[in-house]
Amino acid sequence: MAESGTTPLLVLAEVFPPRRGGSGRWLWELYRRLPDFDVRVLAGPADGDAAFDRTAPLEIDRLAGRPASWGILNARSALWHARVARKVRKSIAARRPAGVHCGKVLPEGLIALLARRSSRIPVWCFAHGEEFTLAETSRELTWLTRFVLSRAARIVANSENTRGLLIRRWGVAADRVSVLTPGVDTRKFAPAEPDPAVRARLGWTGRRVILTVGALQKRKGQDMLIRALPSIRRRCPDVLYAIAGEGRERGYLEGLVAEHKVSEAVRFLGTPDEDELVQLYQQCDLFALPNRKIGWDFEGFGIVLLEAQACAKPVLTGSSGGTVEAIVPNETGLLVACEEPEPLAEACAVLLNSPGKRAEMGARGRARVEQRFDWAPLARAAAALFSTPF
């Protein structure tokens, strides 16, 4: 039961910490900062989840298994959907929440609608962008997505870009789509002076370092920056490209490094823990997320851009998706078309060779993130939005 004076909410999230992923991290950071709401999370399983849940400031219950697909025509996936819907139905009956908030339209939004049956409990769905272009590749996913979008009480989009996509291409009424961006903890992600000991440990001594943080996948653009490195090195011979993250493209990226003969200029760092991640941002010279659209896949927002700016670093990002909303072009960073290596190489070289410009951009980025993207104001905005009556 909810504590006296608080509003009960049920959050359904297939992706949730300690599993890595921007969508789950967004939910975790947001819902644990809502003191006026009594939040229970039904979350997908993850390695290390028992230890994580014991110390979490939220009540977390884990779901069994993962769906074989987001659709329901696959027999295994249909059974998973039905099993999870039963668990959600029981939780709704026990807690009588003011709403069910879903990490994505599919599968969570569909499950919530199946679970609530004829009750009038509103279902809210978070929207990230790329899932809708994926849905358009399948008749089944298109139909299911339209089914959920037409019945959800409200869609919470991570950017104006995603909101526009929902309105223009999916016909969602504008007054049913609200924008609530991801944020950053500006106390944890904060500027620091160059630390020779840390840089030595990282192998960065005497190098100008470009950092990318993110899963190793084509939309993130690590491959294009590797292709740009020979040109960057001609203008910045001491450049080092540090890549933090793991993913299915690791072998492909290593092949590109060999092909372009830039092994001395690239370091694969694996997946850092949070303390290590902060140090990477603090000690790099330039942060790059050279994202581009690959088929249906694109970057919906780019939390890493906020984290880098919170550490007072200039940022460079691609012009596809919602990443432009995370920066102020030519003030906190550069917006670059990243479909070819040369524009990317030119932008990186300009910033690496302009320490004064980097410092100015970093300072402006830090100030903007503190004002607009710190979790404190975002949590207040979320609390006001979630209290909207229907």
C-alpha positions in Angstrom: 0.0 0.0 0.0 1.1 3.6 -0.7 2.4 5.7 2.2 -0.1 8.3 3.5 0.0 11.4 1.3 1.7 9.8 -1.7 0.3 8.7 -5.0 0.9 5.1 -6.0 2.4 4.4 -9.4 3.3 1.2 -11.1 6.3 1.3 -13.5 6.7 -1.5 -16.0 10.2 -1.6 -17.5 11.7 -4.4 -19.6 15.1 -2.6 -19.5 16.1 -1.4 -16.0 19.3 -1.2 -14.0 21.6 -2.9 -13.4 21.1 -3.8 -17.0 22.8 -1.2 -19.1 20.7 0.9 -21.5 19.7 4.6 -21.7 16.0 4.0 -21.5 16.2 2.0 -18.2 18.7 4.4 -16.7 16.3 7.3 -17.5 13.5 5.6 -15.6 15.7 4.8 -12.7 17.1 8.2 -12.3 13.7 9.9 -12.6 11.4 7.7 -10.5 13.7 7.5 -7.5 13.5 11.3 -7.3 9.7 11.6 -6.9 9.0 11.8 -3.1 5.3 12.5 -3.6 4.8 9.2 -5.4 4.9 5.7 -4.0 6.6 3.8 -6.9 6.7 0.1 -7.5 8.8 -1.1 -10.5 8.2 -4.4 -12.3 11.4 -4.8 -14.2 13.1 -7.2 -16.6 15.9 -9.4 -15.1 19.5 -8.4 -15.2 22.8 -9.8 -14.0 23.4 -8.6 -10.4 19.8 -7.5 -10.0 19.3 -9.0 -6.5 22.1 -7.0 -5.0 21.0 -3.9 -6.8 17.4 -4.2 -5.7 18.4 -4.7 -2.0 19.8 -1.2 -1.8 17.5 0.6 -4.2 15.3 3.4 -2.9 12.4 1.9 -4.9 10.4 -1.3 -4.5 11.5 -3.5 -7.4 10.0 -6.8 -8.4 11.7 -8.7 -11.3 9.9 -10.3 -14.2 10.8 -13.8 -15.3 12.6 -14.1 -18.6 12.6 -11.9 -21.7 10.3 -11.8 -24.7 11.4 -13.7 -27.8 10.1 -10.6 -29.8 8.0 -7.5 -29.3 5.2 -9.2 -31.2 2.7 -11.8 -30.1 2.5 -14.1 -33.1 5.5 -15.9 -32.0 4.3 -18.6 -29.5 7.1 -18.1 -27.0 6.6 -14.4 -27.0 2.9 -14.7 -26.7 3.3 -16.9 -23.6 5.7 -14.4 -22.1 3.3 -11.5 -22.7 0.5 -13.4 -21.1 2.6 -14.4 -18.1 3.7 -10.8 -17.5 0.2 -9.5 -18.0 -1.0 -11.7 -15.2 1.6 -10.4 -12.9 0.8 -6.8 -13.8 -2.9 -7.5 -13.3 -2.3 -8.8 -9.8 -0.1 -5.8 -8.9 -2.8 -3.5 -10.2 -5.4 -5.2 -8.1 -3.3 -5.1 -5.0 -2.0 -1.6 -5.2 -4.7 0.3 -7.2 -2.2 2.6 -8.7 -3.1 6.0 -10.1 -1.4 5.0 -13.3 0.8 2.4 -15.0 3.9 4.0 -16.6 5.6 1.9 -19.3 9.2 2.1 -20.4 8.3 1.6 -24.0 5.2 1.3 -26.2 6.2 -2.3 -27.0 6.2 -4.6 -25.2 5.4 -2.8 -21.9 2.5 -0.6 -23.2 0.8 -3.6 -24.8 1.2 -5.6 -21.6 -0.3 -2.9 -19.5 -3.3 -2.5 -21.7 -3.9 -6.2 -21.6 -3.5 -6.3 -17.9 -5.8 -3.5 -16.9 -8.7 -5.1 -18.8 -11.8 -2.8 -18.4 -10.4 -0.7 -15.6 -9.9 3.0 -16.2 -6.4 3.2 -14.8 -4.4 5.4 -17.2 -1.5 3.8 -19.1 1.4 6.1 -19.9 4.2 5.2 -22.3 7.7 6.6 -22.7 8.9 7.1 -26.3 12.5 7.1 -27.4 12.3 7.4 -31.2 14.0 4.6 -32.9 11.4 2.0 -31.8 8.9 3.6 -34.1 11.0 3.3 -37.2 11.7 -0.3 -36.2 8.0 -0.9 -35.9 7.5 0.3 -39.4 9.5 -2.6 -40.8 6.9 -5.1 -39.6 3.1 -5.2 -40.2 2.6 -6.9 -36.8 4.7 -4.3 -34.9 3.0 -1.5 -36.8 -0.5 -2.7 -35.9 0.5 -3.3 -32.2 2.2 0.1 -32.0 -0.9 1.9 -33.3 -3.1 -0.2 -31.0 -1.1 1.0 -27.9 -0.7 4.6 -29.1 -4.4 5.0 -29.7 -5.3 3.8 -26.2 -2.5 5.2 -24.0 -3.5 8.1 -21.9 -0.3 10.0 -22.6 3.0 9.5 -24.4 6.1 10.9 -22.8 8.6 11.7 -25.6 12.4 12.1 -24.9 12.7 14.9 -27.4 10.8 17.3 -29.7 12.2 15.1 -32.5 10.4 12.1 -31.1 7.3 14.1 -30.4 7.2 15.3 -34.0 7.6 11.7 -35.3 4.6 10.5 -33.2 2.4 13.4 -34.4 3.4 13.4 -38.1 3.9 9.7 -38.9 1.7 8.0 -36.3 -1.2 10.4 -36.0 -1.0 10.8 -32.2 -2.9 14.0 -31.1 -0.5 16.7 -30.1 -2.1 17.3 -26.8 -1.5 13.6 -25.8 2.3 13.8 -26.3 4.5 15.6 -23.7 8.3 16.1 -23.9 10.3 15.2 -20.9 14.0 14.8 -21.6 16.5 12.6 -19.9 18.9 14.4 -17.5 22.1 14.2 -15.6 23.3 14.4 -12.0 25.4 17.5 -12.1 26.9 16.9 -8.7 28.4 13.6 -9.8 29.2 14.6 -13.4 31.2 17.7 -12.6 34.3 19.4 -14.0 37.8 18.5 -12.7 41.3 19.8 -13.5 43.6 17.6 -15.6 45.0 14.9 -13.4 48.4 13.6 -14.6 48.1 10.4 -12.5 44.7 9.5 -13.9 45.8 10.3 -17.5 48.9 8.2 -17.0 46.8 5.3 -15.8 44.6 5.6 -18.9 47.6 5.9 -21.2 46.6 9.4 -22.2 49.8 11.3 -21.2 50.9 13.8 -23.8 47.8 13.0 -26.0 44.8 15.1 -27.0 41.9 12.7 -26.4 38.6 12.3 -28.2 36.2 10.2 -26.2 33.1 8.3 -27.3 30.9 6.6 -24.7 28.2 4.2 -25.9 27.3 0.7 -27.2 29.5 -0.4 -30.1 26.8 -0.1 -32.8 26.9 1.6 -36.2 24.4 4.4 -35.3 26.8 5.6 -32.6 29.4 6.4 -35.3 32.6 5.0 -33.8 33.4 3.5 -37.2 33.2 6.9 -39.0 35.5 8.5 -36.5 38.0 5.7 -36.9 37.8 6.4 -40.7 38.4 10.1 -40.0 41.5 9.5 -37.8 44.2 9.5 -40.6 43.0 13.0 -41.6 42.8 14.2 -38.0 46.3 12.9 -37.3 47.8 14.9 -40.1 46.6 18.0 -38.2 46.8 16.7 -34.7 49.6 14.1 -34.6 49.2 13.4 -30.9 45.4 12.6 -31.1 44.1 9.5 -29.3 40.6 8.1 -29.8 39.2 6.5 -26.6 36.2 4.3 -27.1 34.2 3.3 -24.0 31.6 0.6 -24.4 31.0 -2.9 -25.7 28.8 -4.3 -28.3 28.3 -6.4 -31.4 30.5 -4.1 -33.6 33.7 -4.6 -31.7 35.3 -7.0 -34.2 34.3 -4.7 -37.1 35.8 -1.7 -35.4 39.0 -3.5 -34.7 39.2 -4.4 -38.4 38.8 -0.8 -39.3 41.6 0.2 -37.0 43.9 -2.2 -38.7 42.7 -1.2 -42.2 43.4 2.5 -41.6 46.6 1.8 -39.7 45.6 3.8 -36.7 46.2 1.2 -33.9 48.5 3.7 -32.1 45.7 6.3 -32.0 42.8 4.1 -30.7 42.1 2.6 -27.3 39.1 0.3 -26.6 38.3 0.8 -22.9 35.5 -1.7 -22.4 32.6 -0.8 -20.2 33.6 1.5 -17.3 31.9 1.6 -13.9 30.3 4.9 -13.0 33.3 6.4 -11.2 35.6 5.5 -14.0 33.1 7.0 -16.5 33.1 10.3 -14.7 36.9 10.4 -14.8 36.9 9.6 -18.6 34.7 12.6 -19.2 36.7 14.8 -16.9 40.1 14.0 -18.4 39.2 13.9 -22.1 39.7 16.9 -24.4 36.7 16.5 -26.7 33.6 14.3 -26.5 32.2 13.0 -29.7 29.0 11.1 -30.5 29.2 11.0 -34.3 25.8 9.4 -34.7 24.0 8.9 -38.0 20.8 7.1 -39.1 21.4 3.4 -40.1 18.3 2.0 -41.7 15.5 2.3 -39.0 18.0 2.9 -36.2 18.9 6.4 -35.0 19.8 8.2 -31.8 16.7 9.5 -29.9 18.5 11.9 -27.6 22.0 11.1 -26.3 22.3 11.2 -22.5 26.1 10.9 -22.9 26.1 14.4 -24.4 24.6 15.8 -21.2 27.1 13.9 -19.1 30.1 15.3 -21.1 28.8 18.8 -21.0 28.2 18.5 -17.2 31.9 17.9 -17.0 32.5 21.1 -19.0 33.6 19.3 -22.1 32.9 20.6 -25.6 30.8 18.0 -27.6 30.6 17.0 -31.2 27.5 15.2 -32.4 25.8 14.0 -35.6 22.8 15.8 -37.1 20.3 12.9 -37.1 17.7 12.1 -34.5 17.2 14.1 -31.4 20.9 14.8 -30.4 20.7 18.4 -31.6 18.4 19.1 -28.7 21.1 18.1 -26.2 23.5 20.8 -27.3 23.5 24.4 -28.6 25.3 24.2 -31.9 28.4 26.4 -32.1 28.0 27.4 -28.5 28.3 24.2 -26.4 29.5 22.0 -29.3 29.4 21.3 -33.0 26.7 19.7 -35.0 28.2 17.7 -37.9 26.8 15.5 -40.7 28.6 12.3 -39.9 27.8 10.2 -42.9 31.3 10.8 -44.3 34.6 11.0 -42.5 36.0 14.3 -43.8 33.5 16.7 -42.2 34.0 14.9 -39.0 37.7 15.1 -39.3 37.6 18.8 -40.0 35.4 19.5 -37.0 37.5 17.4 -34.6 40.8 19.1 -35.8 39.3 22.6 -35.4 38.4 21.9 -31.8 41.5 20.0 -30.9 43.6 22.9 -32.2 41.5 25.5 -30.4 42.0 25.1 -26.6 40.3 28.5 -25.9 37.3 27.6 -27.9 37.0 24.2 -26.2 37.1 25.9 -22.8 34.4 28.4 -23.7 32.2 25.7 -25.1 32.7 23.6 -22.1 31.8 26.4 -19.7 28.7 27.2 -21.6 27.7 23.6 -21.8 28.1 23.1 -18.0 25.9 26.2 -17.3 23.2 25.1 -19.7 23.1 21.5 -18.3 22.9 22.8 -14.7 19.9 25.0 -15.7 18.0 22.7 -18.0 19.0 19.1 -17.5 19.8 18.6 -13.9 17.6 15.9 -12.3 16.2 18.3 -9.7 14.2 20.5 -12.2 13.4 17.6 -14.4 12.0 15.7 -11.4 9.8 18.6 -10.5 8.5 18.8 -14.1 7.8 15.1 -14.1 5.9 15.3 -10.8 3.7 18.1 -12.2 3.1 16.1 -15.4 2.4 12.9 -13.6 -0.2 14.7 -11.5 -2.2 15.8 -14.5 -5.8 14.6 -14.2 -7.6 12.8 -16.9 
